[in-house]
Amino acid sequence: MKYVKTFEAYIAYSDYEKKSSRWGKPADIQEDLEMKIMNMLKYGGINNHLEDVEFEDQSNDQGIKWEITVIGRQGIEKIHAYKKTTYRGEYELYLNKKKSSEYEIQQYFLNKYISELDTYIASMNSYDIHHDRSDDSRAFKAGSAHAKQLQDMYANLSSSDKKKAAEAFAKKHNVKTDYKTFNGIS
């Protein structure tokens, strides 16, 4: 029986020094990571419900690791970011010790801090009402999936929120809609 030793290989600050790169100092990594996390938390107004976001460098000679503490009205969450490549903006993220994608982390905070109506409106604001006219099949499929997601989100709203959602949709996309027949996208 063969045994294979596996291990995670993370990038260390010394790896940037070997490349004679001007980018890759702790301040550079912090700025890059702050931009990435804060942009992620701006979606849907999540950042308006947070009290503070703290960044702490916990790196050692084995790799670059940052701990991000997100302090909000409903508790404290920890995000750990490990540098896996030398490219900017690429991190392996863990939310509360569970490996998570950026989307999963964003959805977690949306569900925790943002109402269903506000989540619908944030998603609707990025909806391409003309996706069905695209000659790119990927854009058509993505638009169709987004439309289905909006319809599902709309179906879960209360009746008073449905009226507000229909009004927001009509205003954003400059269309007339009757909230009684509105289904979330038309």
Secondary structure as GFF3:
##gff-version 3
##sequence-region A 1 186
A	DSSP	alpha_helix	13	18	.	.	.	ID=ss1
A	DSSP	alpha_helix	26	42	.	.	.	ID=ss2
A	DSSP	three_ten_helix	43	49	.	.	.	ID=ss3
A	DSSP	beta_strand	50	57	.	.	.	ID=ss4
A	DSSP	beta_strand	65	72	.	.	.	ID=ss5
A	DSSP	beta_strand	75	83	.	.	.	ID=ss6
A	DSSP	beta_strand	91	95	.	.	.	ID=ss7
A	DSSP	beta_strand	98	100	.	.	.	ID=ss8
A	DSSP	alpha_helix	102	113	.	.	.	ID=ss9
A	DSSP	alpha_helix	116	125	.	.	.	ID=ss10
A	DSSP	three_ten_helix	131	133	.	.	.	ID=ss11
A	DSSP	alpha_helix	137	155	.	.	.	ID=ss12
A	DSSP	alpha_helix	159	173	.	.	.	ID=ss13
###
